[in-house]
Amino acid sequence: MEAVQEYLKLRPSFCTEQSSNKLFLTRSGKDFDTKQLHIILMRYINLIAREKGYSPHTIRHSFATHLLSRGADLRAIQELLGHANLSTTEVYTHVSLEDIKTAYEKGHPRSGD
């Protein structure tokens, strides 16, 4: 919160009327577009992954595995990862059948039937 408050104190110097309701802006005071944000995020994700000895794929794999092991719906994970087929998500997460069964029993409305 402190960092955001400090940022907002500096921001009016490059803020335009059109972007005054946006939090993060480019150096010229315009809104970031999706492509610009993606480039910035990927730069930092790649940097962090390399420092830790991982790849961005490893981070993505860990994300999916942790979600599933904590009871997230496999279809929701499929959507978050952008997989067309559910089987791709199942293979990608490398979770045991027991983990999938536990998640199913926890979340499916007819699991007790």
Backbone as JSON Lines, residues from 0, in Angstrom:
{"i":0,"aa":"M","n":[0.83,-1.2,0.0],"ca":[0.0,0.0,0.0],"c":[0.87,1.26,0.0]}
{"i":1,"aa":"E","n":[1.95,1.22,0.77],"ca":[2.83,2.39,0.84],"c":[3.43,2.7,-0.52]}
{"i":2,"aa":"A","n":[3.85,1.67,-1.25],"ca":[4.43,1.88,-2.58],"c":[3.41,2.48,-3.54]}
{"i":3,"aa":"V","n":[2.18,2.02,-3.49],"ca":[1.12,2.55,-4.36],"c":[0.84,4.01,-4.0]}
{"i":4,"aa":"Q","n":[0.8,4.32,-2.71],"ca":[0.55,5.71,-2.28],"c":[1.67,6.63,-2.76]}
{"i":5,"aa":"E","n":[2.92,6.15,-2.68],"ca":[4.05,6.95,-3.17],"c":[3.95,7.16,-4.67]}
{"i":6,"aa":"Y","n":[3.58,6.11,-5.38],"ca":[3.41,6.18,-6.83],"c":[2.34,7.22,-7.18]}
{"i":7,"aa":"L","n":[1.23,7.19,-6.47],"ca":[0.14,8.12,-6.76],"c":[0.53,9.58,-6.49]}
{"i":8,"aa":"K","n":[1.44,9.8,-5.56],"ca":[1.93,11.17,-5.3],"c":[2.71,11.69,-6.5]}
{"i":9,"aa":"L","n":[3.45,10.82,-7.16],"ca":[4.28,11.22,-8.31],"c":[3.49,11.26,-9.6]}
{"i":10,"aa":"R","n":[2.46,10.48,-9.68],"ca":[1.72,10.28,-10.91],"c":[1.12,11.53,-11.54]}
{"i":11,"aa":"P","n":[0.59,12.49,-10.79],"ca":[-0.04,13.64,-11.46],"c":[0.86,14.39,-12.43]}
{"i":12,"aa":"S","n":[2.17,14.27,-12.27],"ca":[3.08,14.98,-13.17],"c":[3.02,14.47,-14.6]}
{"i":13,"aa":"F","n":[2.55,13.26,-14.82],"ca":[2.44,12.75,-16.18],"c":[1.06,12.2,-16.5]}
{"i":14,"aa":"C","n":[0.1,12.5,-15.67],"ca":[-1.26,12.02,-15.85],"c":[-2.02,12.94,-16.79]}
{"i":15,"aa":"T","n":[-2.82,12.36,-17.67],"ca":[-3.66,13.15,-18.56],"c":[-5.1,13.02,-18.1]}
{"i":16,"aa":"E","n":[-5.97,13.85,-18.6],"ca":[-7.38,13.76,-18.23],"c":[-7.98,12.41,-18.61]}
{"i":17,"aa":"Q","n":[-7.58,11.9,-19.77],"ca":[-8.12,10.63,-20.26],"c":[-7.72,9.46,-19.36]}
{"i":18,"aa":"S","n":[-6.56,9.53,-18.73],"ca":[-6.07,8.38,-17.97],"c":[-6.13,8.61,-16.47]}
{"i":19,"aa":"S","n":[-6.8,9.65,-16.02],"ca":[-6.78,9.98,-14.61],"c":[-7.4,8.93,-13.7]}
{"i":20,"aa":"N","n":[-8.23,8.04,-14.24],"ca":[-8.84,7.01,-13.41],"c":[-8.1,5.67,-13.49]}
{"i":21,"aa":"K","n":[-6.98,5.62,-14.2],"ca":[-6.18,4.4,-14.33],"c":[-5.06,4.44,-13.29]}
{"i":22,"aa":"L","n":[-4.69,3.27,-12.79],"ca":[-3.64,3.22,-11.79],"c":[-2.25,3.28,-12.41]}
{"i":23,"aa":"F","n":[-1.97,2.4,-13.35],"ca":[-0.64,2.35,-13.96],"c":[-0.68,2.9,-15.37]}
{"i":24,"aa":"L","n":[0.26,3.77,-15.66],"ca":[0.33,4.43,-16.95],"c":[1.72,4.3,-17.54]}
{"i":25,"aa":"T","n":[1.81,4.51,-18.85],"ca":[3.11,4.53,-19.5],"c":[3.82,5.84,-19.14]}
{"i":26,"aa":"R","n":[5.08,5.98,-19.54],"ca":[5.84,7.21,-19.24],"c":[5.18,8.45,-19.86]}
{"i":27,"aa":"S","n":[4.44,8.24,-20.94],"ca":[3.79,9.37,-21.59],"c":[2.41,9.66,-21.02]}
{"i":28,"aa":"G","n":[1.99,8.9,-20.0],"ca":[0.71,9.15,-19.35],"c":[-0.47,8.42,-19.97]}
{"i":29,"aa":"K","n":[-0.2,7.51,-20.9],"ca":[-1.27,6.74,-21.55],"c":[-1.47,5.41,-20.83]}
{"i":30,"aa":"D","n":[-2.64,4.79,-21.08],"ca":[-2.92,3.47,-20.51],"c":[-1.96,2.43,-21.09]}
{"i":31,"aa":"F","n":[-1.58,1.45,-20.26],"ca":[-0.86,0.3,-20.78],"c":[-1.84,-0.54,-21.58]}
{"i":32,"aa":"D","n":[-1.38,-1.1,-22.69],"ca":[-2.23,-2.07,-23.37],"c":[-1.79,-3.47,-22.96]}
{"i":33,"aa":"T","n":[-2.56,-4.46,-23.32],"ca":[-2.31,-5.84,-22.91],"c":[-0.93,-6.32,-23.34]}
{"i":34,"aa":"K","n":[-0.53,-5.98,-24.54],"ca":[0.77,-6.42,-25.06],"c":[1.91,-5.83,-24.23]}
{"i":35,"aa":"Q","n":[1.82,-4.54,-23.89],"ca":[2.86,-3.91,-23.08],"c":[2.96,-4.56,-21.7]}
{"i":36,"aa":"L","n":[1.82,-4.82,-21.07],"ca":[1.83,-5.47,-19.76],"c":[2.4,-6.88,-19.84]}
{"i":37,"aa":"H","n":[2.06,-7.6,-20.89],"ca":[2.57,-8.95,-21.07],"c":[4.1,-8.93,-21.18]}
{"i":38,"aa":"I","n":[4.63,-8.03,-21.95],"ca":[6.09,-7.94,-22.13],"c":[6.77,-7.65,-20.79]}
{"i":39,"aa":"I","n":[6.24,-6.72,-20.03],"ca":[6.83,-6.36,-18.74],"c":[6.76,-7.54,-17.77]}
{"i":40,"aa":"L","n":[5.58,-8.16,-17.67],"ca":[5.42,-9.3,-16.75],"c":[6.33,-10.46,-17.14]}
{"i":41,"aa":"M","n":[6.41,-10.78,-18.42],"ca":[7.25,-11.89,-18.85],"c":[8.73,-11.61,-18.57]}
{"i":42,"aa":"R","n":[9.14,-10.37,-18.7],"ca":[10.54,-10.02,-18.4],"c":[10.86,-10.37,-16.94]}
{"i":43,"aa":"Y","n":[9.97,-9.99,-16.03],"ca":[10.21,-10.26,-14.61],"c":[10.0,-11.73,-14.25]}
{"i":44,"aa":"I","n":[9.03,-12.38,-14.84],"ca":[8.83,-13.81,-14.59],"c":[10.06,-14.59,-15.05]}
{"i":45,"aa":"N","n":[10.57,-14.27,-16.24],"ca":[11.76,-14.96,-16.73],"c":[12.97,-14.69,-15.84]}
{"i":46,"aa":"L","n":[13.11,-13.48,-15.38],"ca":[14.23,-13.11,-14.5],"c":[14.15,-13.89,-13.18]}
{"i":47,"aa":"I","n":[12.98,-13.91,-12.57],"ca":[12.79,-14.62,-11.3],"c":[13.01,-16.11,-11.49]}
{"i":48,"aa":"A","n":[12.46,-16.66,-12.56],"ca":[12.6,-18.09,-12.81],"c":[14.07,-18.47,-12.99]}
{"i":49,"aa":"R","n":[14.81,-17.7,-13.78],"ca":[16.22,-18.0,-14.0],"c":[17.02,-17.91,-12.7]}
{"i":50,"aa":"E","n":[16.72,-16.88,-11.88],"ca":[17.44,-16.73,-10.61],"c":[17.21,-17.92,-9.7]}
{"i":51,"aa":"K","n":[16.02,-18.52,-9.75],"ca":[15.68,-19.66,-8.9],"c":[16.02,-20.99,-9.57]}
{"i":52,"aa":"G","n":[16.49,-20.94,-10.81],"ca":[16.82,-22.17,-11.52],"c":[15.62,-22.84,-12.15]}
{"i":53,"aa":"Y","n":[14.56,-22.09,-12.39],"ca":[13.34,-22.63,-12.99],"c":[13.08,-21.96,-14.33]}
{"i":54,"aa":"S","n":[12.14,-22.53,-15.04],"ca":[11.68,-21.92,-16.28],"c":[10.28,-21.38,-16.05]}
{"i":55,"aa":"P","n":[9.79,-20.51,-16.92],"ca":[8.4,-20.07,-16.8],"c":[7.44,-21.27,-16.84]}
{"i":56,"aa":"H","n":[7.8,-22.32,-17.57],"ca":[6.96,-23.51,-17.63],"c":[6.86,-24.16,-16.24]}
{"i":57,"aa":"T","n":[7.96,-24.16,-15.49],"ca":[7.95,-24.73,-14.15],"c":[7.01,-23.96,-13.24]}
{"i":58,"aa":"I","n":[7.01,-22.65,-13.35],"ca":[6.12,-21.82,-12.54],"c":[4.67,-22.12,-12.91]}
{"i":59,"aa":"R","n":[4.39,-22.23,-14.19],"ca":[3.04,-22.52,-14.67],"c":[2.59,-23.9,-14.17]}
{"i":60,"aa":"H","n":[3.48,-24.87,-14.24],"ca":[3.19,-26.22,-13.76],"c":[2.89,-26.2,-12.26]}
{"i":61,"aa":"S","n":[3.71,-25.5,-11.49],"ca":[3.51,-25.41,-10.04],"c":[2.17,-24.75,-9.71]}
{"i":62,"aa":"F","n":[1.86,-23.69,-10.43],"ca":[0.59,-22.98,-10.25],"c":[-0.58,-23.94,-10.41]}
{"i":63,"aa":"A","n":[-0.6,-24.68,-11.51],"ca":[-1.7,-25.6,-11.78],"c":[-1.75,-26.72,-10.75]}
{"i":64,"aa":"T","n":[-0.61,-27.27,-10.39],"ca":[-0.56,-28.37,-9.44],"c":[-1.05,-27.93,-8.07]}
{"i":65,"aa":"H","n":[-0.63,-26.76,-7.62],"ca":[-1.07,-26.25,-6.31],"c":[-2.56,-25.97,-6.29]}
{"i":66,"aa":"L","n":[-3.08,-25.4,-7.37],"ca":[-4.53,-25.16,-7.42],"c":[-5.3,-26.47,-7.31]}
{"i":67,"aa":"L","n":[-4.89,-27.45,-8.08],"ca":[-5.61,-28.72,-8.08],"c":[-5.47,-29.44,-6.73]}
{"i":68,"aa":"S","n":[-4.28,-29.42,-6.17],"ca":[-4.08,-30.12,-4.9],"c":[-4.84,-29.46,-3.75]}
{"i":69,"aa":"R","n":[-5.25,-28.21,-3.94],"ca":[-6.02,-27.51,-2.91],"c":[-7.51,-27.45,-3.24]}
{"i":70,"aa":"G","n":[-7.93,-28.3,-4.18],"ca":[-9.34,-28.47,-4.43],"c":[-9.94,-27.65,-5.55]}
{"i":71,"aa":"A","n":[-9.11,-26.97,-6.34],"ca":[-9.65,-26.18,-7.45],"c":[-10.25,-27.12,-8.5]}
{"i":72,"aa":"D","n":[-11.24,-26.65,-9.17],"ca":[-11.91,-27.4,-10.22],"c":[-10.99,-27.55,-11.42]}
{"i":73,"aa":"L","n":[-10.87,-28.77,-11.93],"ca":[-9.99,-29.05,-13.06],"c":[-10.37,-28.24,-14.29]}
{"i":74,"aa":"R","n":[-11.66,-28.03,-14.5],"ca":[-12.1,-27.23,-15.66],"c":[-11.7,-25.75,-15.5]}
{"i":75,"aa":"A","n":[-11.73,-25.25,-14.28],"ca":[-11.29,-23.88,-14.03],"c":[-9.8,-23.74,-14.32]}
{"i":76,"aa":"I","n":[-9.02,-24.73,-13.9],"ca":[-7.59,-24.72,-14.17],"c":[-7.34,-24.8,-15.67]}
{"i":77,"aa":"Q","n":[-8.12,-25.63,-16.35],"ca":[-8.02,-25.74,-17.81],"c":[-8.2,-24.38,-18.46]}
{"i":78,"aa":"E","n":[-9.2,-23.65,-18.0],"ca":[-9.47,-22.33,-18.56],"c":[-8.34,-21.35,-18.25]}
{"i":79,"aa":"L","n":[-7.85,-21.37,-17.01],"ca":[-6.76,-20.47,-16.63],"c":[-5.5,-20.72,-17.45]}
{"i":80,"aa":"L","n":[-5.25,-21.99,-17.77],"ca":[-4.07,-22.34,-18.55],"c":[-4.28,-22.18,-20.05]}
{"i":81,"aa":"G","n":[-5.53,-22.05,-20.46],"ca":[-5.83,-21.88,-21.88],"c":[-5.75,-23.16,-22.67]}
{"i":82,"aa":"H","n":[-5.96,-24.3,-22.01],"ca":[-5.93,-25.58,-22.71],"c":[-7.27,-25.85,-23.41]}
{"i":83,"aa":"A","n":[-7.21,-26.34,-24.63],"ca":[-8.42,-26.68,-25.36],"c":[-9.05,-27.97,-24.85]}
{"i":84,"aa":"N","n":[-8.21,-28.91,-24.46],"ca":[-8.7,-30.22,-24.01],"c":[-8.39,-30.44,-22.53]}
{"i":85,"aa":"L","n":[-9.33,-31.01,-21.82],"ca":[-9.15,-31.3,-20.4],"c":[-8.02,-32.3,-20.19]}
{"i":86,"aa":"S","n":[-7.85,-33.23,-21.13],"ca":[-6.79,-34.23,-21.0],"c":[-5.41,-33.57,-20.98]}
{"i":87,"aa":"T","n":[-5.24,-32.47,-21.68],"ca":[-3.98,-31.73,-21.65],"c":[-3.71,-31.2,-20.25]}
{"i":88,"aa":"T","n":[-4.73,-30.7,-19.6],"ca":[-4.57,-30.17,-18.25],"c":[-4.23,-31.29,-17.27]}
{"i":89,"aa":"E","n":[-4.88,-32.42,-17.41],"ca":[-4.6,-33.55,-16.51],"c":[-3.15,-34.01,-16.64]}
{"i":90,"aa":"V","n":[-2.67,-34.12,-17.86],"ca":[-1.28,-34.54,-18.08],"c":[-0.32,-33.46,-17.59]}
{"i":91,"aa":"Y","n":[-0.65,-32.22,-17.87],"ca":[0.22,-31.09,-17.54],"c":[0.46,-30.95,-16.05]}
{"i":92,"aa":"T","n":[-0.55,-31.18,-15.24],"ca":[-0.4,-30.98,-13.8],"c":[0.32,-32.13,-13.12]}
{"i":93,"aa":"H","n":[0.38,-33.3,-13.74],"ca":[1.1,-34.45,-13.17],"c":[0.68,-34.76,-11.74]}
{"i":94,"aa":"V","n":[-0.59,-34.65,-11.48],"ca":[-1.07,-34.99,-10.13],"c":[-1.49,-36.44,-10.12]}
{"i":95,"aa":"S","n":[-1.47,-37.01,-8.96],"ca":[-1.84,-38.41,-8.85],"c":[-3.35,-38.56,-9.0]}
{"i":96,"aa":"L","n":[-3.75,-39.76,-9.36],"ca":[-5.17,-40.07,-9.47],"c":[-5.87,-39.85,-8.14]}
{"i":97,"aa":"E","n":[-5.16,-40.13,-7.05],"ca":[-5.74,-39.93,-5.72],"c":[-6.05,-38.45,-5.47]}
{"i":98,"aa":"D","n":[-5.17,-37.54,-5.91],"ca":[-5.42,-36.11,-5.76],"c":[-6.65,-35.69,-6.54]}
{"i":99,"aa":"I","n":[-6.8,-36.22,-7.75],"ca":[-7.97,-35.88,-8.58],"c":[-9.24,-36.42,-7.91]}
{"i":100,"aa":"K","n":[-9.16,-37.64,-7.4],"ca":[-10.31,-38.25,-6.73],"c":[-10.72,-37.43,-5.51]}
{"i":101,"aa":"T","n":[-9.74,-37.0,-4.72],"ca":[-10.02,-36.2,-3.53],"c":[-10.68,-34.88,-3.92]}
{"i":102,"aa":"A","n":[-10.14,-34.2,-4.96],"ca":[-10.72,-32.94,-5.42],"c":[-12.14,-33.14,-5.92]}
{"i":103,"aa":"Y","n":[-12.39,-34.25,-6.62],"ca":[-13.72,-34.57,-7.12],"c":[-14.69,-34.76,-5.94]}
{"i":104,"aa":"E","n":[-14.28,-35.57,-4.98],"ca":[-15.14,-35.84,-3.84],"c":[-15.44,-34.59,-3.02]}
{"i":105,"aa":"K","n":[-14.48,-33.7,-2.99],"ca":[-14.65,-32.46,-2.23],"c":[-15.6,-31.48,-2.93]}
{"i":106,"aa":"G","n":[-15.52,-31.45,-4.28],"ca":[-16.24,-30.39,-4.98],"c":[-17.42,-30.79,-5.81]}
{"i":107,"aa":"H","n":[-17.54,-32.05,-6.18],"ca":[-18.64,-32.44,-7.06],"c":[-19.93,-32.63,-6.25]}
{"i":108,"aa":"P","n":[-21.03,-32.05,-6.72],"ca":[-22.29,-32.13,-5.95],"c":[-22.82,-33.55,-5.79]}
{"i":109,"aa":"R","n":[-22.46,-34.48,-6.66],"ca":[-22.97,-35.85,-6.57],"c":[-21.9,-36.84,-6.11]}
{"i":110,"aa":"S","n":[-20.82,-36.32,-5.56],"ca":[-19.74,-37.22,-5.14],"c":[-20.14,-38.17,-4.03]}
{"i":111,"aa":"G","n":[-21.13,-37.82,-3.23],"ca":[-21.57,-38.67,-2.13],"c":[-22.6,-39.69,-2.53]}
{"i":112,"aa":"D","n":[-23.1,-39.61,-3.79],"ca":[-24.16,-40.52,-4.24],"c":[-23.63,-41.91,-4.49]}
